[in-house]
Amino acid sequence: MELKILKSSKDEIEFEVDDLTIAEILRVYLNRDSGVNFAAWRREHPTKNPVLLVRTKGKSAKKAINDAVSDITKELEKIEKDFKGMK
C-alpha cells in the first residue's frame, strides 16, 4: 500500500491512499476514537485515489492513525482465529 502525505501537523494530517476500501475502514475506526474530531475521505474523481483527512483533539493525528491500525489488526486476527476454529 502506498501513502502520500499531503499535509501534516500535530493535530491534523491529510494523505492520499491508493485503496478506497482501506480509506473507508480507517475512517470508520478513526471516528470511533474520542480523540478524533473529524475523519473523512474524499475523491475528486473515480479515477483518482481517495484523500483522507484526520483532525484530532488531545492526541496527535499520527497516534490516532496508529491506534486505528492497531485496532483493525487485532480485530482481523480475532476473525482469523475464529475462522480457523470452525469445523
C-alpha positions in Angstrom: 0.0 0.0 0.0 1.3 3.4 -0.9 0.6 6.6 1.1 1.3 10.1 0.0 1.2 12.7 2.8 -0.2 16.0 1.5 -0.3 18.0 4.8 0.8 17.2 8.3 0.8 18.9 11.7 0.4 17.7 15.2 -3.4 17.6 15.2 -4.2 17.3 11.5 -3.0 15.1 8.7 -4.1 14.7 5.1 -2.9 11.9 3.0 -3.7 10.0 -0.2 -4.3 6.3 -0.1 -4.2 4.0 -3.1 -7.2 1.9 -2.0 -10.7 3.1 -1.3 -11.5 0.2 1.0 -8.6 1.0 3.3 -9.6 4.6 3.4 -13.2 3.7 4.4 -12.0 1.2 7.1 -9.7 3.7 8.5 -12.4 6.4 8.5 -14.8 4.1 10.5 -12.2 3.2 13.1 -10.9 6.7 13.5 -14.4 8.0 14.1 -14.7 5.5 17.0 -11.8 7.3 18.7 -12.9 10.0 21.2 -9.6 11.8 20.5 -10.6 12.3 16.8 -12.6 15.4 15.9 -13.0 14.6 12.2 -12.1 11.8 9.9 -13.3 11.6 6.3 -12.1 10.8 2.9 -12.9 12.4 -0.5 -12.2 11.6 -4.0 -12.1 14.2 -6.8 -12.9 11.6 -9.5 -13.4 7.8 -9.6 -10.1 7.5 -11.4 -8.3 9.4 -8.6 -7.1 8.0 -5.3 -9.0 8.9 -2.1 -7.6 11.5 0.2 -8.2 11.0 4.0 -8.3 14.0 6.3 -7.9 13.4 10.1 -8.3 16.1 12.8 -7.7 15.4 16.5 -8.0 16.9 19.9 -5.7 15.8 22.8 -3.7 13.3 20.8 -1.6 13.6 17.7 -3.1 12.7 14.3 -0.4 10.1 13.7 -1.1 8.4 17.0 -4.8 8.3 16.2 -4.0 6.6 12.9 -1.6 4.1 14.6 -4.3 3.3 17.2 -6.8 2.7 14.4 -4.5 0.4 12.5 -3.7 -1.5 15.7 -7.5 -1.9 16.4 -8.1 -3.1 12.9 -5.2 -5.6 13.1 -6.5 -7.0 16.4 -10.0 -7.5 15.0 -8.7 -9.2 11.9 -6.6 -11.5 14.0 -9.6 -12.4 16.1 -11.7 -13.1 12.9 -8.9 -15.2 11.5 -8.6 -17.2 14.8 -12.4 -17.7 14.9 -12.4 -18.8 11.2 -9.6 -21.3 11.8 -11.6 -22.7 14.8 -14.6 -23.5 12.6 -15.0 -27.2 11.7 
